């Protein structure tokens, strides 16, 4: 792994010598850096407390375990194109979750005042914080669960028809793309 030397990583990527295990390591570290950036901005913003630290810890744990499960769903060290597949699948899964999050957020913003108030809860603010915590953690879990599910489907489909997905040792070439056909 290259911690600082981007030029060396560029060479490794261009030479296609990055192993799937190193791809996993990069994804794990990337998730850790993302979670750190996300939660540290809140911490140094206007919201500090034990709930934020707990949420950071749980979200980080879910992310690390989730990425490892995605790696395993992509056939682990024997898999192919982990980063590319993960990144591609993250878009439709992320968009669906973003829309679900917006729908739930709008629903809660218009209805929670009728249910979560001083007459029903001693501390409505705490209930809102717990609800935000649970929803954030749930969406994090669902994201990795769905990406892992779809990665497993890619591998299953790939293995069900090996002639369409040649290995480096098979000597088979994939069929030409539509634009590559010679007339």
C-alpha positions in Angstrom: 0.0 0.0 0.0 1.1 3.5 -0.7 0.2 5.8 2.1 1.5 9.1 0.7 3.2 8.4 -2.7 0.3 8.9 -5.2 2.8 8.6 -8.1 3.7 5.0 -7.1 0.0 4.1 -6.8 -0.7 5.6 -10.2 2.0 3.3 -11.7 0.5 0.3 -9.9 -3.0 1.1 -11.1 -1.8 1.7 -14.7 0.2 -1.5 -14.7 -2.9 -3.3 -13.3 -0.9 -4.8 -10.4 -3.1 -3.7 -7.5 -4.3 -6.9 -5.8 -7.8 -7.4 -4.6 -6.6 -7.5 -1.0 -4.9 -4.1 -1.5 -8.1 -2.8 -3.1 -9.9 -3.9 0.1 -7.4 -2.1 2.3 -7.8 1.1 0.3 -11.6 0.8 0.6 -11.4 0.2 4.3 -9.1 3.2 4.8 -11.2 5.3 2.5 -14.3 4.5 4.6 -12.5 5.4 7.8 -11.3 8.7 6.4 -14.8 9.5 5.1 -16.5 8.7 8.5 -13.8 10.7 10.3 -14.3 13.7 8.0 -18.1 13.5 8.3 -18.2 13.3 12.1 -15.3 15.6 12.8 -17.1 18.4 10.9 -20.1 17.9 13.2 -17.8 17.7 16.3 -16.0 20.9 15.4 -19.3 22.5 14.3 -22.0 23.1 16.8 -22.9 19.6 18.0 -20.8 17.8 20.6 -21.8 15.0 22.8 -21.5 11.3 23.6 -24.3 10.5 21.1 -22.1 11.8 18.2 -19.1 9.8 19.4 -21.3 6.6 19.7 -22.8 7.2 16.3 -19.3 7.7 14.8 -18.1 4.5 16.3 -21.1 2.5 15.2 -21.1 4.0 11.7 -17.4 3.3 11.4 -17.8 -0.3 12.5 -20.7 -0.9 10.2 -18.7 0.7 7.3 -15.6 -1.5 7.9 -17.6 -4.7 8.4 -19.8 -3.8 5.4 -16.9 -3.2 3.1 -15.3 -6.5 4.2 -18.6 -8.3 3.5 -18.8 -6.6 0.1 -15.2 -7.8 -0.5 -16.2 -11.4 0.4 -19.4 -11.1 -1.7 -17.1 -10.2 -4.7 -15.2 -13.5 -4.1 -12.5 -12.1 -1.8 -9.0 -12.3 -3.1 -10.2 -14.4 -6.0 -12.6 -11.7 -7.1 -12.1 -9.1 -9.8 -12.5 -5.4 -10.1 -13.6 -4.9 -6.5 -13.3 -1.1 -6.4 -14.9 -0.6 -9.8 -17.8 -2.9 -9.0 -18.3 -1.5 -5.6 -18.2 2.1 -6.8 -20.6 1.4 -9.7 -23.1 -0.4 -7.5 -22.9 2.3 -4.8 -24.5 4.8 -7.2 -27.9 3.2 -7.7 -28.0 1.9 -4.2 -27.0 5.3 -2.8 -29.6 7.1 -4.9 -32.4 4.8 -3.8 -31.4 5.3 -0.1 -31.0 9.1 -0.6 -34.6 9.2 -2.0 -35.9 7.0 0.8 -34.1 9.3 3.3 -35.6 12.4 1.8 -39.1 10.8 1.9 -38.7 9.7 5.5 -37.2 13.1 6.4 -40.1 15.0 4.9 -42.6 12.7 6.5 -41.0 13.1 9.9 -40.7 16.9 9.6 -44.4 17.3 8.9 -45.7 14.6 11.3 -43.3 14.2 14.2 -44.6 17.4 15.9 -47.9 15.7 16.3 -46.5 12.6 17.9 -43.2 13.7 19.5 -44.0 16.7 21.7 -44.0 17.7 25.4 -47.4 16.0 26.0 -46.2 12.6 24.8 -42.5 12.6 25.8 -40.6 14.2 28.6 -37.7 15.2 26.4 -38.8 15.5 22.7 -35.4 16.7 21.6 -33.8 13.5 22.9 -36.4 11.4 21.0 -35.5 13.3 17.8 -31.8 12.7 18.5 -32.4 9.0 19.0 -34.5 8.8 15.9 -31.8 10.5 13.8 -29.2 8.1 15.3 -31.2 5.0 14.5 -32.1 6.2 11.0 -28.5 7.2 10.2 -27.1 3.8 11.4 -29.9 1.9 9.6 -29.2 3.6 6.3 -25.5 2.9 6.7 -26.2 -0.8 7.3 -28.7 -1.0 4.5 -26.3 0.6 2.0 -23.6 -2.0 2.6 -26.1 -4.9 2.8 -27.5 -4.0 -0.6 -24.1 -3.4 -2.3 -22.9 -6.8 -0.9 -26.1 -8.5 -2.2 -25.6 -7.0 -5.7 -21.9 -7.9 -5.7 -22.8 -11.5 -4.9 -25.2 -11.4 -7.9 -22.5 -10.2 -10.2 -20.2 -13.0 -9.1 -23.0 -15.6 -9.4 -23.8 -14.4 -12.9 -20.2 -14.4 -13.8 -19.7 -18.0 -12.6 -22.8 -19.2 -14.2 -21.5 -18.4 -17.7 -17.7 -18.6 -17.7 -17.4 -18.3 -21.4 -18.6 -14.7 -21.2 -16.2 -13.9 -18.4 -12.7 -15.3 -19.3 -10.0 -15.5 -16.8 -6.4 -14.7 -17.5 -5.6 -18.4 -17.8 -8.5 -19.5 -20.0 -7.1 -18.1 -23.3 -10.6 -17.1 -24.2 -11.3 -13.6 -25.4 -14.6 -11.9 -24.7 -16.9 -11.2 -27.7 -16.1 -7.9 -29.4 -18.2 -4.9 -28.3 -20.8 -3.6 -30.8 -18.5 -0.8 -32.1 -15.6 -3.2 -32.6 -17.3 -5.5 -35.1 -15.5 -5.6 -38.5 -17.7 -5.5 -41.5 
